[in-house]
Amino acid sequence: MLSWEYPPKSVGGLSNHVYNLAQSLSNMNHEVHVITCRENSSIVEEQDGKVFVYRVLPYNIHTEDFSKWVMHLNFSMIEEAIRLINKIGKFDIIHAHDWLSAYSAKAIKGAFNIPMVCTIHATEYGRNSGIRTEMQKYISSAEWMLTYEAWKVIACSNYMKNEIKEIFNVPEEKIWIIPNGVNPEIFNIEFDHHEFRRNYAYDEEKIIFYVGRHVYEKGIHLLVEAAPEILRNYSNAKFVIAGKGNMTEELKNRVRALNIDHKFLFTGYMDDETRNKLYKVSDAAVFPSLYEPFGIVALEAMAAECPVVVSDTGGLGEIVTHKLNGMKIIPGAIDSLKDNIVEILKNEELSRLVKENGTKDVYEKYTWDKVAEQTNKMYEMVKEEALRTEWGNCNNYACITTEFDGLAISDIYR
């Protein structure tokens, strides 16, 4: 796998994605190699479980242009892939994720006659509700090239399938829907719930938890605007806001202006263990996204038996069935957000129901083992189809996956 994100480097959710997919595929006895971007003093070459990891630096050419930096990183990834192929032999599948890996994936595919598949986690068009700048046009063109060059295209939801089909004119039969996943077992942790939650709220307060990037598309500003009305209807509530982003200071200023800063706690970056414990002690996990191709945070909360309140948009709308395994709001509607949060805080029976059903759904549909099984099925199809063509010189699986973050490029560029 080639990825600019792999632990310890983590910019967004795809570090978690590539790690868990790689580990689950290797547990199925596939040989998985990850080529990724080096992070500070991280180990250059290691075996992480059964997964082989190689970390490279982009070419040492100074630039403030993120698209050039990505190209420099891709050159280094190509060099490392060539070194590996010369050392251990030809791989069976190249698996590229998002536009940032398009160049290395296409180059390796063409040079070594290896079938390439890709996952499109988000599109530049969707992130920005359209294409307006030259940078956005460039990124969208790279995304199109990746889907055109790929043997199969993976989408994480029906929503993303339709977006990919319409924006890039990809044939429907070329697109596979394979959801993201979680490891629900990691939420089976023992700790003192009462003592832990006292770090964030008084005993009589119910915790409303948000974790994620503080950017417009995540709708975090809507939660802040809804907070005064939520508190008027349920005064014993506390808002715990984890994560950071380009809206963080704006959000804090707005909370102060509304005179409700005593009811908000901005934690900044939160490690996985603390996040998982907060899911366990929170009374509602809220994700009011305006654009969300999938929404893995909702699965994490559901796996931890925390009621979720999500926007009826993108993948979130497909994961959650209203008042069965969670609550769904009208995207962008502050009153709808307020009403659903207040209802889940006040209605203990409803809270219990959605917790039980949410956890059950995660175990039945969204574990990483199930994601890996579906991914393997797609690999088998590609391998079988390739055998009848000039691409058919394959042995047992070794998989180069090129994985990159679906973050808004404008955010990274800044």
N, C-alpha and C positions, 0 to 999 in steps of 0.2 A: 504493500500500500504506500502511495505517495501522498503526503499530507502536510500542509503548512501548520496544522494543529495536531498535536499528539502529546499526551502528558509527558513532561510537566507544562508544556506550552498550551495555554488555553485562552483564546480570545472570545470565543462564543461556544455554543452548544455542540459544535462538530468535533471538538476534541473528545468529548464524551462519546459521540457517535462512532468515530473511527476506532477508538480504543475498544469499545464493547463489541462492535461488529468483527473486528480483527480477532479478538479473543474467542468469541463464539465460533467463528469459522475454524480457528485453529483447534478448538475442542472437538470439532467434527473431523479432525485428522487431515485438514487441508494445510498446506504450507503457505504461510502468510508472511510477506515481507513488507514493511512499512518504511518508506523514505519520507522524511519530514524535515521541517525547518528546525535548526538548532536554537535552543533557548539558553542564553547566558552560559552557565557552566555545565549544562546537561551532558550526559554521556554521549559520545559520538556514535558508538556502535554497541548494542547490547541485545540480549535475548530477554524479552519481557514475557514471562510465562513461556508459551510456545511460539510467540510472535517475534520475528527478527526485526529490529528497528535500526535504521540508519539516519543520522541527522546531518544535514548539510547547511552551509551558509550561502546566501545569495552572492553573486559576484560583487567584489568590493569596489563598486563604482558608485560614487556619491550621487544621490538624486533625491529630490523632494517629491517626485512624481511617483505615486503608488503603483500605477500601471507599469512603469519601468522597473520598479523594485520587484514586482511579481514576475516580470519577464526574466530578470536576473536570477531569481529563485528557481524558475523553471529550467533555466540552462543548467544549474547545479544539479537539479533532480535528474535531468536527462543524462548527465555525466555519470551519476551514481547508478542509474539503471543500466547503462551500458557496461559499467564495471561489474555489476552483479550478473548480468546475462553472460558476459565473457567468463565469469568465475563458476557459476552454478548451472547455466543453461537457460534455454528459452522458457519464458513464462506462458501460462495458458490464457490468462485474462488480464487485461488492463482495466481497472475500474476507476473512473475519474469522477470527482465530485465538484460541481460548480465550476464557473468560468476560470478561476484562478489556476486550475490544473490543465486547462484545455491544450496549451501549447506543448507541454511535456507529454501528455497522453497521445496527442496526434503524432508527434515526432517518433515516439517509441513504437506506436502502432505501425506507422509507415515503414520505419527502418527495419523492423524485425518481423513484419507480417503477423502481428498478434491481434486477435479480436479485442475491441475496446467497448466497454459499456460505461454509462455515466449515470450519476444521480444528480438531478437538479433539485436542490433543497429550497431555493427561492430564486426569483428572477429580479433583475434590476428594474424592470417595468413594474412589477408588483410592489417592490420595496418603496418606490417613489410615486406610485399611482400614475405612471406614465414616463415617457422619455423626453427630457427637456434640454439636457446639456450634452456637450460633446463627449464628456467622460461617460455619461450614462449610455449614450449611443454606442460608444466603443465597447463597453462591458456587455451590452445586450447583443452586439454582433459576435463577440467571443462566445457568449452563451449559445447563440444560434449555431455557430461552427461546431461546438461540442456536441450538440444534439444531432447535427447532420452527420458527423463523423462516427457517432456511436452505433454499435450493432443494436443495442437496446437502451432505452432511457427509463430510469427509475424515478417515479414520483412518490412522495410520502403520503399522498392523500388524493382523493378524487378531485378535490379543489385544485391541487397542483397539476394533476393530469390535464385538466381542462385548460389551465393557464398555459402550460407548455404547448399543448396542441394548438391553441389559438394564436399565441404570440409567435411561435417558431414554425408553425405549419407542419408539425410532426405527425406522421400517420398514427392513427389510434392503435393499430396493432403493434406498433413499435414501443409502446409505453407500458411498463409494468408498475402496478401500485404495490409498494412494499412499505409499510409504516415504520416509524422509528420505534424504539423499545426502551424498556427499563429492566433493571434487575431488582424485582420486588423484595428479594431476600435481604437486601442491604438496609431495609427499613425495619427489620425485626431486631431492634436494638434495645438493650436494657439500660435504663437510666432513671434518675429520680425526676419524674415529670414536673412535680410541684416546684422543686428547687430550681430546675432549669428555667421554667417559664417565668419565674420571679425576676430573672435578668431582663425581662422585656415588658412585663405587665403586672399589675396588682392581681391578687387572687380573684377578685370579683369581676375583673375585666375579661372580655372575650377578645381573642387575638384575630385580627384580619391581616393576613400575610401576603405580601407580594415579593417575588424574587425574579429578577431579570434585568435586562438593560434598560436604562432610563432614556429611551428614545421615543419619538412621537408615535411610531408605528405600533408600539407596545401598549399605547393607551393609558399609561400610568397617570398622565395629567387628568384623565377622566375620574380616576379614583379619588384624587385630591379634591376635585370640584364637587364630587358627590359626598365627601366626608361630612360637611356640616349638617346635611339632611339626614345622613345615617346616624350621626350622634344625637340629633334631635329626636329620632325615633328609638334609638338604643344608646343611651348615654354611657353605659359601661362597656365601651369598645376601645381597643387600642390598635393602631395601625403600625405594623412593623414592615418597613420597606428595605429590602436587601438589594444589593447591586449598585451600579453607578452608570453614568453615561453623560452625554452632552446636555441633558435636561436637569441634572441633579440639583444644581444651585437654583435654577428657576423654580423647581418644585419646592425646595426648602423655603424660598422667599414667599411663594404663594401660600404655603401653610402658615407662615408667620403673619402674612397679611390677613388671613382668615381667622387669626387668633385661636388656632387649634394646635399649635406646635406642641403643647403638653400631651396631646393625644397621638403624636407621631414619633416614631423612632427610626431614623435613617442609619442603617448599620454599615453601609459601604459594602465592600466585597465580603462575601461569606463563604467559608470553606464548606465542603460537602457534608461533613459530619454535623456541623452546626445547623446547616440547612435542613438536613434530614430530621434532626431532633425538633426543629421548629415546625416542620410539617406535622409531626406527631402531636404537638401540643396546641396547634392553632385550631381555631373554630371555623375558619374559612380561608381558603387560598384563592386569591382573585387575580384573574388574567384578562383584562379588558381590551385585548389587542384589536387594532384596526386592520392589521395585516398579519396573518399567521399561517404559513404553509402547513405546519403540523401542530406544534405545541406540546413538546415533551414535558414541560413543567407541569402540565395538567396530569399527565400519567404519573409523574413522581408523587404529586400530592395524593392522587387516588390510591397509589400503592401504599402510601403511609397512612391511609384511612382518614384523610382530611377532606371535608366537603369542598368541592370546587365551584367557583362562579366564573364562567368564561363567556366571551363574546361568541355569538352565533356566526362565526366567520371562519373560512379556511378549514384547516384540519381540526381546530377546536370544535367546530360545529359538528364534525363527523364523529369525534370521540365521545362527546357528551350528549345524552338524551335527557331533555329537560325534566327535572323532578324525579328521574329514575336513578341516574348515576352522577348527577350534578345539576347545576342551574345554568341556564343560558340566557344571556341578555341581548337586547337589540344593539348591534354594534354602534358605538358612538353616542348612545342614549344614556344620559346621566340619570334620569329618573328610573329607567329600567335597571341600571346598575344598583342604584340605591334600594329599590324595592326587593330585588333578589337577595342582596346581602342581608337586609333587615329580616327577611323571611327565614333565611337559613339560621340566623342568630337566634330568632325567637322560637322556631318550630323544632323542638328536640326530636320528635318522631321523624320528621322529614330529614333532619341531619343524619340520624342513625341509618335511615334507608339508603340515602345516596352514598354514605360511607361504605356500607356493606356491598352494594352493587358495583361501586367504582372499583374496589379492590378485587372483586371477583372478575370483572372485565379485564383488568390488567393481567391477571394470571392466565386467563383464557386466550387473550388475543395479542398481548403486547410485550412479551418477554423477549430478551435479545436472542434466546435460542430459537424462538419462532421466527424472528426476523432473519436470522442466519439460515434457517431451513428454506425460507422463501427465496433468499438471495442465491443459495446453492442451486435451487430448482431452476432459476433463471440462468445461472452459469452453465448448468447441464444442457439447457436448450441451446444456448449460444455455441457450446462446444459441439453438440450434435449437428447443428446447422453448418458450422464451420468445416466439419469433416468432409462435406460435399463440395467444398470450394478450395481455392488456392490458400485459404487461411487455416487449413486443417491439420497442420503439423503440431499436435498437442500431446502431452503426456499427462501424468497425474497432476492435480492442481497445485500450482504456485500462483499467487495472485498479487499483481501490483495494483494497488488501489490508490488513486490520486484523490485526496480528500481536502476540501477547503471550506472555510466558513461562509455561511450565508449572511454575514453582517452587511449592513448597508455600507457600500464602499466609501461613500462620502464621509461616514463616521470615521472609518479607518484613516482615510486620506487626511482629515483634519488632525 
